[in-house]
Amino acid sequence: MSRIDSLLSGVLPDLAAPEGVALPLAPRSEAPSRTPAAPANSVEVFRGTGAQATAPARAPQVAPRAREGNGFDFGVGGAFPPKPTGSIQEQLKQGARLLEQTQAAAFSVTLDKGALMDAYARKQLGHLDPSPPIAGAPTALTDYTSTIPGVSARDAFEAFVSNPELLFGAAGISLRPAASALTDGARLFLEEQGPPPVWAPITVKLNETERVVHITTLDGHPLRGTNQFVFDDDGSGGTRIRQYSAFQGSSPATSVGMALMDPIERQHDIWRSVHGQLHEMLKPR
């Protein structure tokens, strides 16, 4: 295991954890320990080999994602586990939104009203503000990487943008409202069947020139954070994908979730599935 500087150190200011920062996650058998001595802007690199998430019955049917060949890897750093961040008023606002959206998610996954739920989702998304990490507060960092040999970065970027239902469906996630492609400024709920069912709202920013997809959470997301996907040529006719993730807890529900389940490991499984499915779609046959 090696330790590298995270490229997110130049994105978020002052990520060093102040006094009273969250303690590190307890070590798991397959992952390295995360110690408080780790610099806030460094990541511990290790292979991610968790099990594939089980998709709900209503998720798109996709080919099994590749477990080999894309070199999927990730490293973690910063402040783990993420603790609720922001003023009491802000946390109460996020908690109220989360409860409202959880109720909608429960209705959606049990009754699946289709177009009716999509219309409701669009209306709700219009009322939500972005909730990126609060600058200067303790922030959890994860860098994900994978490769697609023999496929240009332009083609990989376009495939990612053009197939969100297929890619997220590989992780058992549906989109509300349904989206055949990601567009600049799009707002979506990432719907998980659970338990508990979740509607995690996001907004998307596209930079086609630089081949970058930037995702920011919206009010009521269980975490407040960003994910930035960068598609680069690897110099040999293939693509190297780097995904920079930065997140904090959004409300007291974050701490409850940490006690009842392992949402961080679920997050790793989601991105492992998305990277793997993109590779499966595009790899030379």
N, C-alpha and C positions, 0 to 999 in steps of 0.2 A: 504494500500500500504506500502510495506517495502523497505528498501534499503540494498543491499548486495554488497560485493566486487565482482568485475568481475574477473573470472579466467584468462581473457586476460591480466590482469595487469602484469602477469609474462611472457607474450609472447612478448609484444611490449614495448620497453624501453621508458621512459619519455613521457607518454601520457598526462601529464598536459598541458593544453592549454596555450601557451605563450601570451604575450601582443598582442592584435589585433585579438584574436581568434573569430571564428564565433559566432554570437548570437544564443540562443536556438530557436528551432522551436516554432511557436505559438501553444498554446494548442488547441487540438481538443476536441470535446464534449465527445468522448469515451475514451480519453487517458489522462494521467496525464500531468501536465505542466512540461516542461523541463527547469529548471532554471539554470542560470550561476553559482549559488552557488553549484551545484552538483559536487562532486569530479569527476575528469576525469576518474578515474578507478573504479567507482561504477555504478550500474545499478538500475533503478527503475522498480520494478516488478509489472506487472499487467496482466490481462487476455486479450488475443487477440481474438476479436470476429467479425472481419470484414467480409464482404460479399465475397463469392467465386468469383474468377476472371472468366470472360467469355472466354471460349476456342475458338480459331479460328476453322473454319470448317475443316482444314487439320490436326488438332491436333489428336493424337490417341484417340479413343473412350474408355472411362474408366467408371467403376462403380462410382456412386457418392461417394465422400470421406466422411468418418465419421466425424461428428462434435462433437460427444461425445465419451468418453471412452479412449482417448489417452492423456488426461490431457495437451493438448498443452498450452504453456505459453511462454511469452518472456519478457525480460527487456531491457531497453535502457540506455545508459550512454555515457560519453565522450563528444565530441564536435559535437553538432547538431545546424544547419544543416551542412552537410559536404561541405566545400568550396574547390575550386580548389587548389591543392597542388603541389609544385615543382617549378622549375625555369620557366621563361617565355618560354625558348626554349623547355623544357619538356612539358609544357602545349600546346604549338603550335603543337608539334609532336603528342600528344594524340588527340588533336582536329582534326587534319588532318586525322588520322587513323579512328576516329569516323565517320567523314563525309563519307569517302570511304566505310566503312562497313555499314553505314546507307543506302547508295545507293544500295549496294549489297542486303541488307535485303529487300528493297522495290521491287527489281527485283524478289527476291525469293518468297515473299508472294503473289505477283500479278501474276507471270507467272509460278512459281513452276516447274522448269526444272528438278527436281529430281536428277538423277545421274550426270547431267552436273553441277548443283549447288554444289553438294557434292564434285566434283573434284575441282571446283574453291575454295571452302571453305578450302579444304586440302592444296592447294597451298598457299592461303593467311595466314593460320595459321602457316605455316612453317617460315614466315618472322617476326612473332611477338615475342617480348620479354615479360617476366613476369613483371607485374606492381603491386607489393605488396604495402601496405602502406609505406610511407616514415617515417623511425624511427624518433621519436622526434617531429613530426608535429602533429597538432590537429587531432584526430582520433575518428570517431563515432564507438561505440561498441553496439552490440546487442547479447544477449544470448537467444537462443531458447531451449526449453525443451519439450519432450513428452515421453510417455511410451507405451510399447506394452506388456500387461500382458500375461503370458503363452507362450511367445516366447523367446528363448535364444538369447543372444547378438550376438552369432556367426551366427545364422540363420537370424537375422535382418540385420546384416552387409552384408551378402551374398545376401540377397534379394535387398538391396539398390544398391549394385554394379551391380547386374544382370538385373535390370529393369529400366534403366535411362529414356527410352522413355516413359514408362508408368507413372513413378513418375513425371517427368517434364511436361508430357502431361496433368496431372491433373491440372496444373497451366496455361494451354494454351501455353506452350512453346514447340517448336520443336527443335531437335538437328541437326546441320549441321557440319560435315557429319553425317548421321544416325549412331547410335551406339546401338548395341544390349546389350552391357555391358560396364561398365567403366573399363578401364585398366590403369595400372600405367604408367604415362607419357602421357596419352591421351590428345589431344587438340581438343576443340570443340567450336562451336558457339552456344550459347543459343539464339534461334530465337523467337522474339515476333512479332506478327502481327501488334500491335500498334492500333491506331496511336500515335506516329510515329513508323514505323517498326524499329526493333533493332536487330543487331547481336552483342551479348555480348560475347567476346572470353574468354575462361578459359583453364587452364591446371589442370590435376588431378594427385594427388599423393596418392597412397594406402599403408597402413601399415596393412597387414593382421594379423600379430601377435598381434598388439595392437587394432585391429578393428577400425582404424581411416581412414577417407576419408578427404583429404586436397585439397581444391580448391583455386587456385590463379588466379586472373584476368590477362589478357594479354593486350598488347598495343591496344588502341582504345576502351576499355571497358568504359562505361559512368562513372564508379567508379573504383578506384584502391583499391584492397582489397583482403581479404582472408576469406574463410569459412572453418571451421574445424568441422567435424562431429565425435563424439566419441560415440561408442556403448558399454555400460557397463551393466553387469548383475545387476539386482536390488536386488538380494539376495532371491527372492521368485520365481525364475523360469521365470522371465520376463526380459524385456530390458528397460533401461533408455537411451534415446538419448539426448545428449547435443551438441548443435551447437553454436560455437563461431564465430561471425562475426565481422570483423574490416574493416572499409573502409573510404576513403577520396574522394574528388572530383578529377577527372583526368584532366579536362580542363574547360575553361569558359563555355562550354555547360552544365556543371553541374548546374551552377547558373541559366542558362536559363530554364533548366528542372524543377528546384525547383520553379521557378516563374510561370510556365505554368501548372504544374501537381504536383502530390504527389508521386514521385518515391519511397520514403521511405515506404509509406503505401503499395505501389505495391510490394515492396520487402517483407514486412511482409506477404502479401497475398500469394506470391509464396511459401514461406517456410511453411506457414500454410497448403497449399495444398499438398506439398510434404510429410510433416510429416503425414498428415491425410490419404493420399493415401497409404503410407507404412503400416499404422495401419489397413486400410481397407483390404489390401491384406493378412495380416498375422494373424489378430485376430481370435481366436478360434470361430468356428461356432456352 
